Amino acid sequence: MACAAALLVMAVPETLGPAGDAPPPAAVPPGAVCDQAQPGTATTKRSTSFAMARSIGVLESEDSLTFAELTPDAFLLTVDSLCPRGTGLRELTFSLLEEAVAGGNRLAMMEREADPMSRTESMMVQLGTVAPAFELPDVLSGRALSRDDVFALSWSEEPANAARKHGLLVMFVCVHCPYVRHVEEELARIGRDYFGEDGGGPIAIAAIQSNDTEQYPEDGPAAMREQAQRLGWRFPYLLDETQEVARAYEAACTPDFFLFDAEMRLVYRGQLDDSRPRRKDFGNDEPVTGRDLRAAMDAVIAGRLPDPEQRSSIGCNIKFRQ
């Protein structure tokens, strides 16, 4: 069976003590855990994955896994020992795991170097690449918008007064990712400064959500609308349900930024700025300023090419269907 693999567990330090008054272990069939469910069983539900992620699994047989709560920081969870590459559990981020811990406890999970998809860098597509065409539904307006629609878009009642568009910014984001949450308010400020309140600014902007919404319903249309309304995003927020647009753009992480000039040629791809959310031994306390992306857009508006020395963005991997 696909999930019948040994679980690698870090020894519990004596100073941490036993699990205490933990509830009795509960048996969970592996088929209810892995995305590769056995015939006749339901596909993985992420609540089951959360429950698993909060626990240490002990493989008793090919028919059952048992779990027992442990104190925080007491173990190393090796995700791919439970389920193979491509399963929903394997791709859970630190934030999602932490949210699953009852009573506000923080779950200690270490990313494995062998699984780079937990924290992913952008692909750094070749500069000069032409922006792939698309047509996607905007969850805010209800309209289907193409690449060229986005570039020409203005909500202004006097479109003749809108600034000439110098470029197009395509941002791959989502709702739940901690890297997006870390910068989402700055994305709102960038929207106001470059897209404008009514789309009359010098840079056309579109945000695209490409995660698999069946496995990650918190990234679905309703949550996307709530996020945009909460933050005051005025630019289109598009749902890439088939994930074809993310693949066409070679988007890899959230957030992932692609800035094109007026001729739809890629002139910037990379990070928003140097700020990173703190995740255990990763991250920093740098303020979120949007410095790198803003400098690139300012260059495009001024008729110059951005500095070609660009640093990759980093974030959660885009949750592609397998």
C-alpha positions as CSV (number, residue, x, y, z in Angstrom):
1,M,0.0,0.0,0.0
2,A,1.2,3.5,-0.9
3,C,1.2,4.8,2.7
4,A,2.8,1.7,4.3
5,A,6.1,3.3,4.8
6,A,8.2,3.7,8.0
7,L,7.8,6.9,9.9
8,L,11.0,8.7,10.9
9,V,10.5,10.3,14.3
10,M,12.9,12.4,16.3
11,A,13.5,11.1,19.8
12,V,11.6,12.9,22.5
13,P,14.1,14.8,24.8
14,E,13.7,13.7,28.4
15,T,13.2,17.3,29.5
16,L,10.0,17.5,27.5
17,G,8.4,14.7,29.4
18,P,5.6,12.4,28.3
19,A,2.6,13.4,26.3
20,G,0.5,13.8,29.5
21,D,-3.2,13.4,29.5
22,A,-3.4,12.8,25.8
23,P,-6.5,11.2,24.4
24,P,-6.3,7.5,23.5
25,P,-4.8,6.8,20.0
26,A,-7.3,6.7,17.2
27,A,-7.0,4.3,14.3
28,V,-7.1,6.0,10.9
29,P,-7.1,3.9,7.7
30,P,-4.3,5.0,5.4
31,G,-6.8,5.3,2.6
32,A,-8.5,8.1,4.5
33,V,-5.2,10.0,4.8
34,C,-3.5,9.9,1.4
35,D,-4.8,11.5,-1.7
36,Q,-4.2,8.2,-3.4
37,A,-7.2,6.6,-1.6
38,Q,-7.9,3.0,-2.2
39,P,-10.9,2.0,-4.4
40,G,-14.2,2.5,-2.6
41,T,-12.8,5.0,-0.1
42,A,-13.3,8.8,0.0
43,T,-10.6,11.1,-1.3
44,T,-8.5,12.8,1.4
45,K,-10.2,15.5,3.4
46,R,-7.8,18.1,4.7
47,S,-9.3,18.0,8.2
48,T,-8.0,14.4,8.4
49,S,-4.6,15.6,7.2
50,F,-4.7,18.3,9.9
51,A,-5.4,15.7,12.6
52,M,-2.6,13.6,11.3
53,A,-0.2,16.5,11.2
54,R,-0.8,17.2,14.9
55,S,0.2,13.7,15.8
56,I,3.0,11.1,15.5
57,G,2.0,8.1,13.4
58,V,3.0,4.6,14.4
59,L,2.6,2.2,11.5
60,E,1.1,-1.0,13.0
61,S,0.1,-2.7,9.8
62,E,-0.9,-2.0,6.3
63,D,-4.5,-1.5,7.5
64,S,-4.1,1.2,10.1
65,L,-2.1,4.0,11.5
66,T,-2.4,5.1,15.1
67,F,-1.7,8.5,16.5
68,A,-1.0,10.0,19.9
69,E,-0.6,13.7,20.8
70,L,2.9,14.8,21.9
71,T,4.2,18.0,23.4
72,P,5.2,20.7,21.0
73,D,8.7,20.5,19.6
74,A,8.9,16.8,20.5
75,F,9.2,15.4,17.1
76,L,10.2,15.6,13.5
77,L,7.4,14.8,11.1
78,T,8.7,13.3,7.9
79,V,5.8,13.9,5.5
80,D,6.8,11.7,2.7
81,S,7.2,8.7,4.9
82,L,3.4,8.8,5.4
83,C,2.3,9.5,1.9
84,P,4.2,9.7,-1.4
85,R,5.0,12.9,-3.4
86,G,1.9,14.7,-4.7
87,T,-0.4,14.0,-1.7
88,G,-2.2,16.9,0.0
89,L,-0.7,16.1,3.4
90,R,2.8,16.3,2.0
91,E,2.3,19.9,0.7
92,L,0.8,21.3,3.9
93,T,2.7,24.5,4.9
94,F,4.0,25.5,8.4
95,S,1.0,27.8,8.8
96,L,-1.6,25.2,7.9
97,L,0.0,22.7,10.3
98,E,0.1,25.3,13.1
99,E,-3.6,26.1,12.5
100,A,-4.4,22.5,13.1
101,V,-3.0,22.4,16.7
102,A,-5.7,22.5,19.3
103,G,-5.6,25.0,22.2
104,G,-3.3,27.4,20.5
105,N,-0.3,25.1,20.8
106,R,2.3,25.5,18.0
107,L,3.2,22.4,16.1
108,A,7.0,21.9,15.5
109,M,7.4,20.7,12.0
110,M,10.8,20.8,10.2
111,E,10.9,21.1,6.4
112,R,12.9,18.4,4.8
113,E,15.6,19.4,2.3
114,A,14.4,16.6,0.1
115,D,11.0,18.2,-0.3
116,P,11.7,21.7,-1.8
117,M,8.0,22.2,-2.5
118,S,7.3,23.3,1.1
119,R,9.2,26.6,0.5
120,T,9.6,27.3,-3.2
121,E,11.4,29.9,-5.2
122,S,10.2,31.4,-8.5
123,M,11.4,29.9,-11.8
124,M,13.0,33.1,-13.0
125,V,11.6,32.8,-16.5
126,Q,13.8,34.2,-19.3
127,L,13.5,38.0,-19.6
128,G,11.9,39.1,-22.8
129,T,9.4,36.2,-22.8
130,V,6.0,37.3,-24.1
131,A,3.1,37.3,-21.7
132,P,0.9,34.2,-22.4
133,A,-2.6,35.1,-23.4
134,F,-5.4,34.0,-21.0
135,E,-9.1,34.5,-20.3
136,L,-10.2,33.9,-16.7
137,P,-13.2,34.8,-14.5
138,D,-12.8,37.8,-12.2
139,V,-14.3,36.8,-8.8
140,L,-14.9,40.5,-8.0
141,S,-16.8,41.7,-11.1
142,G,-18.0,38.4,-12.4
143,R,-16.6,39.1,-15.8
144,A,-14.3,37.0,-17.9
145,L,-11.2,39.0,-18.6
146,S,-8.4,38.3,-21.1
147,R,-4.8,39.4,-20.8
148,D,-5.6,42.3,-23.2
149,D,-8.8,43.2,-21.3
150,V,-6.8,43.5,-18.1
151,F,-4.2,45.8,-19.9
152,A,-7.0,48.0,-21.2
153,L,-9.1,47.9,-18.1
154,S,-10.3,51.0,-16.3
155,W,-13.2,51.4,-13.9
156,S,-13.2,55.2,-14.5
157,E,-16.4,56.8,-15.8
158,E,-14.0,59.0,-17.9
159,P,-11.6,56.5,-19.4
160,A,-10.1,59.2,-21.6
161,N,-8.5,60.7,-18.4
162,A,-6.9,57.4,-17.5
163,A,-3.1,57.3,-17.8
164,R,-1.5,55.4,-20.7
165,K,-0.6,51.9,-19.5
166,H,3.1,51.3,-19.5
167,G,3.1,47.7,-18.3
168,L,1.2,44.8,-17.0
169,L,1.8,43.2,-13.6
170,V,0.6,39.6,-13.1
171,M,0.7,38.3,-9.5
172,F,0.1,34.7,-8.6
173,V,-1.3,34.8,-5.1
174,C,-3.8,32.9,-2.9
175,V,-5.7,33.3,0.4
176,H,-4.1,30.9,2.9
177,C,-0.4,31.1,2.2
178,P,1.6,32.8,5.0
179,Y,4.0,34.4,2.5
180,V,1.0,36.1,0.7
181,R,-0.5,37.1,4.1
182,H,2.8,38.7,4.9
183,V,2.7,41.0,1.9
184,E,-1.0,41.4,1.1
185,E,-1.4,44.9,2.6
186,E,1.6,46.1,0.5
187,L,-0.1,44.6,-2.6
188,A,-3.1,46.8,-1.7
189,R,-0.8,49.8,-1.5
190,I,0.8,48.9,-4.8
191,G,-2.6,48.6,-6.3
192,R,-3.6,52.1,-5.2
193,D,-0.2,53.6,-6.3
194,Y,0.1,52.0,-9.7
195,F,-3.3,50.6,-10.8
196,G,-5.3,53.4,-9.1
197,E,-8.6,53.4,-7.4
198,D,-10.4,53.1,-10.7
199,G,-7.8,51.4,-12.9
200,G,-6.6,54.6,-14.4
201,G,-3.0,54.2,-13.2
202,P,0.1,53.6,-15.4
203,I,0.4,49.9,-14.6
204,A,-2.3,47.3,-15.3
205,I,-2.5,44.7,-12.6
206,A,-4.2,41.3,-12.2
207,A,-3.9,38.8,-9.3
208,I,-4.4,35.2,-10.2
209,Q,-5.3,32.3,-7.8
210,S,-4.2,28.9,-9.2
211,N,-4.3,26.6,-6.2
212,D,-6.4,23.4,-6.4
213,T,-9.6,24.6,-4.7
214,E,-10.9,21.1,-4.1
215,Q,-8.0,20.3,-1.8
216,Y,-7.6,23.9,-0.6
217,P,-11.2,25.2,-0.4
218,E,-9.9,28.2,1.7
219,D,-8.5,29.5,-1.6
220,G,-11.9,29.3,-3.4
221,P,-13.9,32.2,-4.9
222,A,-15.7,33.2,-1.8
223,A,-12.5,33.4,0.2
224,M,-10.9,35.3,-2.6
225,R,-13.6,37.9,-2.6
226,E,-13.4,38.3,1.1
227,Q,-9.7,38.8,1.0
228,A,-9.9,41.4,-1.8
229,Q,-12.7,43.3,0.0
230,R,-10.9,43.2,3.3
231,L,-7.7,44.6,1.8
232,G,-9.3,47.0,-0.6
233,W,-7.8,45.4,-3.7
234,R,-9.2,47.2,-6.7
235,F,-7.4,45.2,-9.4
236,P,-9.0,42.1,-10.9
237,Y,-8.7,38.9,-8.9
238,L,-8.8,35.9,-11.4
239,L,-9.5,32.3,-10.7
240,D,-7.3,29.9,-12.7
241,E,-9.4,26.8,-12.0
242,T,-7.7,24.6,-14.7
243,Q,-4.3,25.8,-13.6
244,E,-3.3,26.2,-17.2
245,V,-2.4,29.9,-16.9
246,A,0.0,29.2,-14.0
247,R,1.7,26.5,-16.0
248,A,1.9,28.8,-19.1
249,Y,3.5,31.5,-17.0
250,E,5.8,28.9,-15.2
251,A,4.5,30.3,-11.9
252,A,5.8,28.2,-9.1
253,C,5.0,29.9,-5.8
254,T,2.8,32.3,-4.0
255,P,3.5,35.1,-4.3
256,D,5.1,35.1,-7.8
257,F,5.4,38.3,-9.7
258,F,5.7,38.9,-13.5
259,L,6.0,42.5,-14.9
260,F,5.7,43.0,-18.6
261,D,6.2,46.2,-20.6
262,A,3.6,47.7,-23.0
263,E,4.7,45.2,-25.7
264,M,4.0,42.3,-23.3
265,R,7.7,41.4,-22.9
266,L,8.8,40.2,-19.5
267,V,11.1,42.8,-17.9
268,Y,10.9,41.7,-14.2
269,R,10.3,38.5,-12.4
270,G,11.3,38.1,-8.8
271,Q,10.8,39.2,-5.3
272,L,8.6,42.0,-3.9
273,D,11.4,43.0,-1.5
274,D,13.8,41.5,1.0
275,S,11.2,40.9,3.7
276,R,10.4,37.4,4.7
277,P,7.9,36.1,7.3
278,R,9.4,34.4,10.2
279,R,8.9,30.6,10.1
280,K,11.0,28.9,12.7
281,D,14.6,29.3,11.5
282,F,13.7,31.2,8.3
283,G,12.7,34.8,7.7
284,N,13.7,38.2,9.0
285,D,12.4,41.4,10.5
286,E,12.8,43.5,7.4
287,P,9.8,45.8,6.8
288,V,7.5,45.1,3.8
289,T,8.1,47.9,1.4
290,G,7.7,46.4,-2.1
291,R,11.1,48.0,-2.9
292,D,12.2,45.7,-5.7
293,L,8.9,45.5,-7.5
294,R,8.2,49.2,-7.2
295,A,11.7,50.0,-8.6
296,A,10.9,47.8,-11.6
297,M,7.5,49.4,-12.2
298,D,9.0,52.9,-11.8
299,A,11.6,52.0,-14.5
300,V,9.0,50.8,-16.9
301,I,6.9,53.9,-16.4
302,A,10.0,56.0,-17.1
303,G,10.7,54.1,-20.3
304,R,13.7,52.2,-18.9
305,L,14.4,48.5,-18.4
306,P,14.5,47.4,-14.8
307,D,17.9,46.2,-13.4
308,P,18.4,42.7,-14.8
309,E,20.0,41.6,-11.5
310,Q,16.8,40.2,-9.9
311,R,16.3,38.0,-6.9
312,S,13.7,35.2,-7.0
313,S,10.5,35.4,-5.1
314,I,9.9,32.7,-2.4
315,G,6.7,31.3,-1.0
316,C,4.4,28.3,-0.7
317,N,4.4,26.1,-3.8
318,I,1.4,26.5,-6.1
319,K,-0.9,23.5,-5.3
320,F,-1.1,21.8,-8.6
321,R,-3.3,18.8,-9.1
322,Q,-1.4,15.6,-9.7
